[in-house]
Amino acid sequence: MTIHHTAIISPKAKIGANVEIGPNTIIYDNVEIGDNTIIGAFCEMGVANYLSKGVPLIIGKNSNIRSHSIFYEGSTFEEGLMTGHRVTVRELVKAGKNLQIGTLSDLQGHCEIGDYVRFHSNVHIGQHSKIGNFVWIFPYVVLTNDPHPPSNTMLGVTVEDYALIATMSVILPGAVIAEGCLIGAHSSVKGKTEKHSIYVGSPAKSVGPTSKIKLEDGSDAYPWTKHFKRGYPEDVIKNW
């Protein structure tokens, strides 16, 4: 274990083997950090919040949390979590393996996230969002949840497996982004979408199946799993 001398680690925290903790980072009481994890400088891990109901913050093994990130207690991340800088994660997030959260992204908590999900920078995930496996969400995307702001009604967004949401799109409360959908940049999506379809505009409308989009060599761009493998383990790729 490598802990910088300026870091503050609660004796109640559970720290695994070969963990690195950077300068001026605080690890609070209700935290479990898995083996071989790196936590950068100026992070806060396990910030207390009554909404977490005393549930610990659990960071799976082989994770890398970069500087100035803040995680509240009450969330669980399986192995291989990776963040950019200045990420904020509120309470009661349940996430699968190999989640990537880009710089300045904000997870508002009370949400479910599958395996191998990719959030680029400046992504906002509203409460009660449900995100499947192998989802890509690009910069400045917002998943909303209040149909009549400000109100006490919350309708989370659902994003199904292999869907992609392009930059600066807004997904409105209760919307369902179906499996394999492509949401074009600057789109505003309401209601339910159809699988493997392209939606663009504000309000977004279907403009056809994703299969009509071609790469420069003329091959199909979608499903993207036909040609994009980077960052995924062999045991996952073989099932594609």
N, C-alpha and C positions, 0 to 999 in steps of 0.2 A: 504494500500500500504506500502511495506517495501523497502526502498531504502538505500543502504549503503552510508555512508557519503562521500566516495571517488568517487562515481559514478557521471558522468556528464550527465545531462538530459536536452535536449533542451526544452525551454518553448513552442516551436511549436509542439513538439511531442504529440501524443494522447495516453495516458496511461490508460488502463482499471482498473477496481476494483480488489483489492487483488493481485496485481502484485508485484513480488519480483525481485529486481535488485541488483546484487552482486558488490563486490569491484572493483573499477577502470574500470567499464563498461561505454561506451559512447553510448548514444542514440541521434542520430542526428535529424535534423529538420523534415525530410519527412518520419516519422515513425508512424505507428499505431499498438499498442500492445493490444491484447484482454485480457479479464478478466482471472484471475487465472493463469497467465503465470509466469514462473520462468526463469530469465535470469541470468546465472552464472557470475563469475568474469572475468574481462579482455576481455569482448566481445565488438565488434563494430557493431552497428545496424543502417543501413540506410546510409552506405558510399555513398557519391555522385558520380555520374558517368554520363557523357553526353549521354551514350547509353541508359540510363533508361528513357530518355525523360521526366523527372520530375514526373514519376509515383511513388507513395509512396511504401515503404516497409510495407506490412500488415502481421502481425503475428496473426493467429486466437487464440481464447481462449483455455485455458487448455493446453498450450504448455510448453515445457521444453527445453531450449537452454543452453547447458553446456559450461563450461569455454573456453575462448580463441577462440570463434567462431566469424566469420565475415560475415555479411550479407550486401550486397549492396542494395541501394534503387531500387524500381521498380519490386519487386517480391511479389507474393501473396501466402500465405499458409493458408489453412483452418484449422479448429480446430484440436488440438491434435498433432501438430508437436513435434517431439522429436529428439534431436541430441546427438551425443557423443561430445568429446572435439576436439577443433581445426578444426572445419568444416568451409569451405569456400563456400559461395553461391553468385554467381554473379547476374547481373541484369536480369529481365524479365523471371523469373521462375514462372510458374503458376502451383501450386500443390494442390491436393485435401486433404481430411481429413486424419489424423493419419499417415502422412509420418514419417518414421524413417530414419535418416541419421547417419551412423556410424562415429566414430572417424577418423579424418584426411581425410574424403571424400571431394571431390571437384566437385561442380556443376558449370559448366562454363556458365550457363545462357541461355536465349533464348530457353527454352525447356518447355514441358508440361508433367506433372506427374499426374497420377490418384489417386484414393483412396487406402489407406492401402498398400502402397508400402514400401518395406523394403530394404534399402541399408546397407550392413555391412560396416566394416571399410575399408579405403583406396580405395574407389570406385571413379572412374572418369567418370562423365557424360558430354560428349561433347555437344557443342551447337547444337540446332535443333533436339535434341533427343525427341522422343515421346514415353512415357511409359504409359501403361494401368493401370488397377486396379489389386491389389493383386499380384503384381510382386515381386519376390525375386532376389536380385543381391548380390552375396557373395563377400568376400574380394578380393581386387586387380583386380577387373574387370574394363576394360576400354571400354567405348563406344566412338568410334572415329567418325570423320566427314570429313576429308580431303583426297580425293582419290589420290591426287598427291602432297604430302607435300614437301615444303610449297607452297600453292596456295591460290587463293581467292575463290575456289570452296568449298561449304559446302553441304554435303549430310548426314543428320542426320539419326541415327538409330531409328528404330521402334521396340518396345517390346510390344507385345499384352498381354491381360489379363492372369493371372495365370502362366505366363512363369517363369522359373528359370534359372539363369545363374551362373554356379559354378565358384569357385575361379580361379583367374589368367587367365580368358578367355579374348580374345580381339574380339570385335564385330566391323567389318570393315564398312566403310562409306556406307550408304544406305541399309544396311542389315535389313531384317525383321525377327524378332523372333516371330513366330506365337503363337497363343493361346495355352497354356498348354505345350509348348516345354520345354525340359530339355537339356541345353547345358552343356556338361561334362567339368570337370576341365582342364585347359590349352588348351582350344580349340580356334581356330581362325575361325570366321564365316563370310562368304560373301554371298550376295544374299538373296533369300527368302527361308524360311524353311516351312515345313508342320506342321499342327496342331498336338499336342499331340505326337510328335516324339522326339527321342533321337539323338543328334548330338554330335560327339566327334572327336577330332583330329585336325591337322593343315595341310591342310585345313580341316575343319570339314565336316564329311559325316554322313548321316543318318544310324543308325544301328538298326532301328526298332521303334515300337510304345512304348510309355512310359508304356503302360499297361503290358508289359512283366516283369517289375521290381517288385519284391515282397519284402515285409517286412519279418522280421525274423519269424513271425508267419504264413507266407504264404499268407497273404492278400495283396491286391494291394497297391503298394506305391503311384501310381498316378491314377487319380488326387489326389493331396495331401490333398485336402479339405475333403476327405473321413475319414481321421484319425487325421488331425492336426487342432486344434481349438484355441490354446493358443493365447491370445492377441486380439481376435476378439470379438466384441459385439454380444449378443444373436440375435439381429435383423438381423445381417449379416449371422450368422451361420445357422439360420432357412431356409435361401434361398439356402443353399448348399445341 
